[in-house]
């Protein structure tokens, strides 16, 4: 039998690897991490082990999230110390309650109490904290090919519950054998896989497909990322303003050229990355007019994300941003304008302007199209709002950084599964992808440091709700009045 320290090192290593990368094949390591912890606790549940588990989670969380959120190290340590204490509450329940039951009822509690309490913490904390569903356990199983289809039934929180309950059921199998124990544990363990296989074999066919394209323009020689950050929180003189205007004009010109090329190549629907068209407020009308002309001449549907630079109230020499997107139909008419609902906490939130707008859903011959911007997609309630209005396609312009790109890509796949919508995600410094309502990545393009990042392909359109959207999601995310 392995010692206390050996078990915790093994489980902690699995957790660290999983936290540091949401890529294959780490999903199986995250599956076995809870199993190892629960198995150890069942054999030797001393109170002191809770402290070891807590420290393991803190260390794993710190190592796994370095570079994910741009915040000072002391703040990250504080967040991990407090957050992991919160996460350890279900383990405390397990130690202080379940260990006192040496019966079949105790086995049931060991399977259900820890996963249920942990999942309920995720459910009730996600809408209350600024990072939405970031860190929810279920995301780590989206790459598990047999569990992925279950998301259409149970959503991301249900997947969290299953990913913890099934290892707990396997723990029971290792205890003194009885027919009742084996039947109960085997049922809980095998049912998700069997259901996943059935769902994979019964995938619906799309009602139609549309040719789409995504565009991220090449890096500007006039203005780089850090220079954009330095536009905010300090006065901007006329020389700097002129330089930024030159950058804006150059980027918009390149973007229009790429849109023209994709339209000639046959694209029916085109999307650019988040904030691709940066303009000062006085030039915004000219941008709208140019987009109208472009879509009208080429007969395309266009989602044009923009970053409008506005004077800061009470400090007109400083700037704030309006991060939004405009949707134009094939006749050149602007059909909708949307302002990002969830600015990223920190720099973006402190420098954002603009009123909150509802999630738009536009009825077109291509399908019913909704759009959200980057971080919005971490919040299932916004996709639920779109789905309640009949959305079939979600357009998701984004701007990531390298270490977070795959995680946000995983979240978009999850939203597609949960709400049975097709996703077109175009990102800067991240993963651009066409995603089916079954979480399948149909096309993938990783950001290029040199030259534009282009995404092309056929996007399927499906009609009808998912089981999750028709049941649990209505309880978690009631339609806005």
Rosetta blueprint (number, residue, H / E / L):
1 X L
2 X L
3 X L
4 X H
5 X H
6 X H
7 X H
8 X H
9 X H
10 X H
11 X H
12 X H
13 X H
14 X H
15 X H
16 X H
17 X H
18 X H
19 X H
20 X H
21 X L
22 X L
23 X L
24 X L
25 X L
26 X H
27 X H
28 X H
29 X H
30 X H
31 X H
32 X H
33 X H
34 X H
35 X H
36 X H
37 X H
38 X H
39 X H
40 X H
41 X H
42 X H
43 X H
44 X L
45 X L
46 X L
47 X L
48 X L
49 X H
50 X H
51 X H
52 X H
53 X H
54 X H
55 X H
56 X H
57 X H
58 X H
59 X H
60 X H
61 X H
62 X H
63 X H
64 X H
65 X H
66 X L
67 X L
68 X L
69 X L
70 X L
71 X L
72 X L
73 X H
74 X H
75 X H
76 X H
77 X H
78 X H
79 X H
80 X H
81 X H
82 X H
83 X H
84 X H
85 X H
86 X H
87 X H
88 X L
89 X H
90 X H
91 X H
92 X H
93 X H
94 X H
95 X H
96 X H
97 X L
98 X H
99 X H
100 X H
101 X L
102 X L
103 X L
104 X H
105 X H
106 X H
107 X H
108 X H
109 X H
110 X H
111 X H
112 X H
113 X H
114 X H
115 X H
116 X H
117 X H
118 X H
119 X H
120 X H
121 X H
122 X H
123 X H
124 X H
125 X H
126 X H
127 X L
128 X L
129 X L
130 X L
131 X L
132 X L
133 X L
134 X L
135 X L
136 X L
137 X H
138 X H
139 X H
140 X H
141 X H
142 X L
143 X L
144 X L
145 X L
146 X L
147 X L
148 X H
149 X H
150 X H
151 X H
152 X H
153 X H
154 X H
155 X H
156 X H
157 X H
158 X H
159 X H
160 X H
161 X H
162 X H
163 X H
164 X H
165 X H
166 X H
167 X H
168 X H
169 X H
170 X H
171 X H
172 X H
173 X H
174 X L
175 X L
176 X L
177 X L
178 X L
179 X H
180 X H
181 X H
182 X H
183 X H
184 X H
185 X H
186 X H
187 X H
188 X H
189 X H
190 X H
191 X H
192 X H
193 X H
194 X H
195 X H
196 X H
197 X H
198 X H
199 X H
200 X H
201 X H
202 X L
203 X L
204 X L
205 X L
206 X L
207 X L
208 X E
209 X E
210 X E
211 X E
212 X E
213 X E
214 X E
215 X E
216 X E
217 X L
218 X L
219 X L
220 X L
221 X L
222 X L
223 X L
224 X L
225 X H
226 X H
227 X H
228 X H
229 X H
230 X L
231 X L
232 X E
233 X L
234 X L
235 X L
236 X L
237 X L
238 X H
239 X H
240 X H
241 X H
242 X H
243 X H
244 X H
245 X H
246 X H
247 X H
248 X H
249 X H
250 X H
251 X H
252 X H
253 X H
254 X H
255 X H
256 X H
257 X H
258 X H
259 X H
260 X H
261 X H
262 X H
263 X H
264 X H
265 X L
266 X L
267 X L
268 X L
269 X E
270 X E
271 X E
272 X E
273 X L
274 X L
275 X L
276 X L
277 X E
278 X E
279 X E
280 X E
281 X H
282 X H
283 X H
284 X H
285 X H
286 X H
287 X H
288 X H
289 X H
290 X H
291 X H
292 X H
293 X H
294 X H
295 X H
296 X H
297 X H
298 X H
299 X L
300 X L
301 X E
302 X E
303 X E
304 X E
305 X E
306 X E
307 X E
308 X E
309 X E
310 X E
311 X E
312 X E
313 X L
314 X L
315 X E
316 X E
317 X E
318 X E
319 X E
320 X E
321 X E
322 X E
323 X E
324 X E
325 X E
326 X E
327 X E
328 X E
329 X L
330 X L
331 X L
332 X L
333 X L
334 X E
335 X E
336 X E
337 X E
338 X E
339 X E
340 X L
341 X L
342 X L
343 X L
344 X L
345 X L
346 X L
347 X H
348 X H
349 X H
350 X H
351 X L
352 X E
353 X L
354 X L
355 X L
356 X L
357 X L
358 X L
359 X L
360 X L
361 X E
362 X E
363 X E
364 X E
365 X L
366 X L
367 X E
368 X E
369 X E
370 X E
371 X E
372 X E
373 X E
374 X H
375 X H
376 X H
377 X H
378 X H
379 X L
380 X H
381 X H
382 X H
383 X H
384 X H
385 X H
386 X H
387 X H
388 X H
389 X L
390 X L
391 X L
392 X L
393 X E
394 X E
395 X E
396 X E
397 X E
398 X E
399 X E
400 X L
401 X L
402 X H
403 X H
404 X H
405 X H
406 X H
407 X H
408 X H
409 X H
410 X H
411 X H
412 X H
413 X H
414 X H
415 X H
416 X H
417 X H
418 X H
419 X H
420 X L
421 X L
422 X E
423 X E
424 X E
425 X E
426 X E
427 X E
428 X E
429 X L
430 X L
431 X E
432 X E
433 X E
434 X E
435 X E
436 X L
437 X L
438 X L
439 X L
440 X L
441 X E
442 X E
443 X E
444 X E
445 X E
446 X E
447 X L
448 X L
449 X L
450 X L
451 X L
452 X L
453 X E
454 X E
455 X E
456 X E
457 X E
458 X E
459 X E
460 X E
461 X E
462 X L
463 X L
464 X L
465 X L
466 X L
467 X H
468 X H
469 X H
470 X H
471 X L
472 X H
473 X H
474 X H
475 X H
476 X H
477 X L
478 X L
479 X L
480 X L
481 X L
